[in-house]
Amino acid sequence: MKTNDDLMKELLTPEECAEIKADVAAEIVRVRGGLRENSGRKAIVTGKILKFTKRLTEEEARFIDYAREHHINYDDLMEG
């Protein structure tokens, strides 16, 4: 299975690929308005680590932390 990027690399020169990508970006800005302040579309930040929140009781959070520390396999627990 090939992606659009793979096909573009095979069939087009790097200059043609850059031109097509610039045209697509311009069209998106023209039609959808692009990325605007407070528009709900956040810019992609590279290198930023996502933070996950757990909505658990303290007891559940302690169990999960314990299971991770002791490498407990949840699949084995549920089968037995």
mmCIF file of the C-alpha atoms, coordinates in Angstrom:
data_MODEL
# 
_entry.id   MODEL 
# 
loop_
_atom_site.group_PDB 
_atom_site.id 
_atom_site.type_symbol 
_atom_site.label_atom_id 
_atom_site.label_alt_id 
_atom_site.label_comp_id 
_atom_site.label_asym_id 
_atom_site.label_entity_id 
_atom_site.label_seq_id 
_atom_site.pdbx_PDB_ins_code 
_atom_site.Cartn_x 
_atom_site.Cartn_y 
_atom_site.Cartn_z 
_atom_site.occupancy 
_atom_site.B_iso_or_equiv 
_atom_site.pdbx_formal_charge 
_atom_site.auth_seq_id 
_atom_site.auth_comp_id 
_atom_site.auth_asym_id 
_atom_site.auth_atom_id 
_atom_site.pdbx_PDB_model_num 
ATOM 1  C CA . MET A 1 1  ? 0.000   0.000   0.000   1.00 0.00 ? 1  MET A CA 1 
ATOM 2  C CA . LYS A 1 2  ? 1.429   3.381   -0.980  1.00 0.00 ? 2  LYS A CA 1 
ATOM 3  C CA . THR A 1 3  ? 0.652   6.820   0.374   1.00 0.00 ? 3  THR A CA 1 
ATOM 4  C CA . ASN A 1 4  ? 0.264   9.987   -1.656  1.00 0.00 ? 4  ASN A CA 1 
ATOM 5  C CA . ASP A 1 5  ? 3.687   11.120  -0.471  1.00 0.00 ? 5  ASP A CA 1 
ATOM 6  C CA . ASP A 1 6  ? 5.260   7.874   -1.720  1.00 0.00 ? 6  ASP A CA 1 
ATOM 7  C CA . LEU A 1 7  ? 3.678   8.284   -5.144  1.00 0.00 ? 7  LEU A CA 1 
ATOM 8  C CA . MET A 1 8  ? 4.700   11.930  -5.351  1.00 0.00 ? 8  MET A CA 1 
ATOM 9  C CA . LYS A 1 9  ? 8.316   11.009  -4.557  1.00 0.00 ? 9  LYS A CA 1 
ATOM 10 C CA . GLU A 1 10 ? 8.302   8.316   -7.242  1.00 0.00 ? 10 GLU A CA 1 
ATOM 11 C CA . LEU A 1 11 ? 6.609   10.260  -10.022 1.00 0.00 ? 11 LEU A CA 1 
ATOM 12 C CA . LEU A 1 12 ? 7.568   13.906  -9.448  1.00 0.00 ? 12 LEU A CA 1 
ATOM 13 C CA . THR A 1 13 ? 10.674  15.952  -8.890  1.00 0.00 ? 13 THR A CA 1 
ATOM 14 C CA . PRO A 1 14 ? 11.210  17.583  -5.483  1.00 0.00 ? 14 PRO A CA 1 
ATOM 15 C CA . GLU A 1 15 ? 10.396  20.983  -7.008  1.00 0.00 ? 15 GLU A CA 1 
ATOM 16 C CA . GLU A 1 16 ? 7.076   19.704  -8.366  1.00 0.00 ? 16 GLU A CA 1 
ATOM 17 C CA . CYS A 1 17 ? 6.235   18.146  -4.990  1.00 0.00 ? 17 CYS A CA 1 
ATOM 18 C CA . ALA A 1 18 ? 6.942   21.431  -3.208  1.00 0.00 ? 18 ALA A CA 1 
ATOM 19 C CA . GLU A 1 19 ? 4.818   23.334  -5.730  1.00 0.00 ? 19 GLU A CA 1 
ATOM 20 C CA . ILE A 1 20 ? 1.873   20.956  -5.294  1.00 0.00 ? 20 ILE A CA 1 
ATOM 21 C CA . LYS A 1 21 ? 2.095   21.135  -1.497  1.00 0.00 ? 21 LYS A CA 1 
ATOM 22 C CA . ALA A 1 22 ? 2.223   24.943  -1.621  1.00 0.00 ? 22 ALA A CA 1 
ATOM 23 C CA . ASP A 1 23 ? -0.836  24.990  -3.920  1.00 0.00 ? 23 ASP A CA 1 
ATOM 24 C CA . VAL A 1 24 ? -2.739  22.706  -1.550  1.00 0.00 ? 24 VAL A CA 1 
ATOM 25 C CA . ALA A 1 25 ? -1.835  24.853  1.467   1.00 0.00 ? 25 ALA A CA 1 
ATOM 26 C CA . ALA A 1 26 ? -2.941  28.002  -0.370  1.00 0.00 ? 26 ALA A CA 1 
ATOM 27 C CA . GLU A 1 27 ? -6.236  26.369  -1.347  1.00 0.00 ? 27 GLU A CA 1 
ATOM 28 C CA . ILE A 1 28 ? -6.904  25.332  2.242   1.00 0.00 ? 28 ILE A CA 1 
ATOM 29 C CA . VAL A 1 29 ? -6.286  28.877  3.438   1.00 0.00 ? 29 VAL A CA 1 
ATOM 30 C CA . ARG A 1 30 ? -8.539  30.232  0.693   1.00 0.00 ? 30 ARG A CA 1 
ATOM 31 C CA . VAL A 1 31 ? -11.435 27.829  1.319   1.00 0.00 ? 31 VAL A CA 1 
ATOM 32 C CA . ARG A 1 32 ? -11.272 27.199  5.070   1.00 0.00 ? 32 ARG A CA 1 
ATOM 33 C CA . GLY A 1 33 ? -9.479  30.274  6.292   1.00 0.00 ? 33 GLY A CA 1 
ATOM 34 C CA . GLY A 1 34 ? -6.452  28.363  7.531   1.00 0.00 ? 34 GLY A CA 1 
ATOM 35 C CA . LEU A 1 35 ? -5.176  28.437  11.076  1.00 0.00 ? 35 LEU A CA 1 
ATOM 36 C CA . ARG A 1 36 ? -6.648  31.419  12.904  1.00 0.00 ? 36 ARG A CA 1 
ATOM 37 C CA . GLU A 1 37 ? -6.344  32.538  16.486  1.00 0.00 ? 37 GLU A CA 1 
ATOM 38 C CA . ASN A 1 38 ? -8.998  30.843  18.675  1.00 0.00 ? 38 ASN A CA 1 
ATOM 39 C CA . SER A 1 39 ? -10.330 28.861  15.699  1.00 0.00 ? 39 SER A CA 1 
ATOM 40 C CA . GLY A 1 40 ? -10.045 25.539  17.500  1.00 0.00 ? 40 GLY A CA 1 
ATOM 41 C CA . ARG A 1 41 ? -7.306  24.242  15.228  1.00 0.00 ? 41 ARG A CA 1 
ATOM 42 C CA . LYS A 1 42 ? -4.095  24.098  17.194  1.00 0.00 ? 42 LYS A CA 1 
ATOM 43 C CA . ALA A 1 43 ? -0.682  24.268  15.600  1.00 0.00 ? 43 ALA A CA 1 
ATOM 44 C CA . ILE A 1 44 ? 1.312   21.061  15.722  1.00 0.00 ? 44 ILE A CA 1 
ATOM 45 C CA . VAL A 1 45 ? 4.205   21.400  18.138  1.00 0.00 ? 45 VAL A CA 1 
ATOM 46 C CA . THR A 1 46 ? 7.050   19.018  17.408  1.00 0.00 ? 46 THR A CA 1 
ATOM 47 C CA . GLY A 1 47 ? 9.070   17.620  20.276  1.00 0.00 ? 47 GLY A CA 1 
ATOM 48 C CA . LYS A 1 48 ? 6.379   18.291  22.877  1.00 0.00 ? 48 LYS A CA 1 
ATOM 49 C CA . ILE A 1 49 ? 5.482   15.354  25.062  1.00 0.00 ? 49 ILE A CA 1 
ATOM 50 C CA . LEU A 1 50 ? 1.771   14.844  25.599  1.00 0.00 ? 50 LEU A CA 1 
ATOM 51 C CA . LYS A 1 51 ? 0.482   14.563  29.133  1.00 0.00 ? 51 LYS A CA 1 
ATOM 52 C CA . PHE A 1 52 ? -2.233  12.103  30.020  1.00 0.00 ? 52 PHE A CA 1 
ATOM 53 C CA . THR A 1 53 ? -4.622  12.604  32.877  1.00 0.00 ? 53 THR A CA 1 
ATOM 54 C CA . LYS A 1 54 ? -6.137  9.777   34.847  1.00 0.00 ? 54 LYS A CA 1 
ATOM 55 C CA . ARG A 1 55 ? -9.621  10.211  36.276  1.00 0.00 ? 55 ARG A CA 1 
ATOM 56 C CA . LEU A 1 56 ? -9.400  7.569   38.930  1.00 0.00 ? 56 LEU A CA 1 
ATOM 57 C CA . THR A 1 57 ? -9.781  7.168   42.616  1.00 0.00 ? 57 THR A CA 1 
ATOM 58 C CA . GLU A 1 58 ? -6.571  7.236   44.637  1.00 0.00 ? 58 GLU A CA 1 
ATOM 59 C CA . GLU A 1 59 ? -6.845  3.489   45.182  1.00 0.00 ? 59 GLU A CA 1 
ATOM 60 C CA . GLU A 1 60 ? -7.149  2.814   41.438  1.00 0.00 ? 60 GLU A CA 1 
ATOM 61 C CA . ALA A 1 61 ? -4.209  5.102   40.677  1.00 0.00 ? 61 ALA A CA 1 
ATOM 62 C CA . ARG A 1 62 ? -2.064  3.334   43.302  1.00 0.00 ? 62 ARG A CA 1 
ATOM 63 C CA . PHE A 1 63 ? -2.985  -0.067  41.809  1.00 0.00 ? 63 PHE A CA 1 
ATOM 64 C CA . ILE A 1 64 ? -2.036  1.051   38.295  1.00 0.00 ? 64 ILE A CA 1 
ATOM 65 C CA . ASP A 1 65 ? 1.269   2.486   39.523  1.00 0.00 ? 65 ASP A CA 1 
ATOM 66 C CA . TYR A 1 66 ? 1.973   -0.745  41.460  1.00 0.00 ? 66 TYR A CA 1 
ATOM 67 C CA . ALA A 1 67 ? 1.129   -2.897  38.431  1.00 0.00 ? 67 ALA A CA 1 
ATOM 68 C CA . ARG A 1 68 ? 3.444   -0.861  36.214  1.00 0.00 ? 68 ARG A CA 1 
ATOM 69 C CA . GLU A 1 69 ? 6.310   -1.033  38.704  1.00 0.00 ? 69 GLU A CA 1 
ATOM 70 C CA . HIS A 1 70 ? 5.974   -4.813  39.051  1.00 0.00 ? 70 HIS A CA 1 
ATOM 71 C CA . HIS A 1 71 ? 5.295   -5.464  35.322  1.00 0.00 ? 71 HIS A CA 1 
ATOM 72 C CA . ILE A 1 72 ? 1.951   -7.160  35.945  1.00 0.00 ? 72 ILE A CA 1 
ATOM 73 C CA . ASN A 1 73 ? 0.325   -8.416  32.741  1.00 0.00 ? 73 ASN A CA 1 
ATOM 74 C CA . TYR A 1 74 ? -3.359  -7.469  32.769  1.00 0.00 ? 74 TYR A CA 1 
ATOM 75 C CA . ASP A 1 75 ? -4.243  -10.055 30.113  1.00 0.00 ? 75 ASP A CA 1 
ATOM 76 C CA . ASP A 1 76 ? -2.985  -12.862 32.372  1.00 0.00 ? 76 ASP A CA 1 
ATOM 77 C CA . LEU A 1 77 ? -5.002  -11.503 35.291  1.00 0.00 ? 77 LEU A CA 1 
ATOM 78 C CA . MET A 1 78 ? -8.232  -11.384 33.318  1.00 0.00 ? 78 MET A CA 1 
ATOM 79 C CA . GLU A 1 79 ? -7.854  -14.922 31.935  1.00 0.00 ? 79 GLU A CA 1 
ATOM 80 C CA . GLY A 1 80 ? -7.386  -16.504 35.355  1.00 0.00 ? 80 GLY A CA 1 
# 
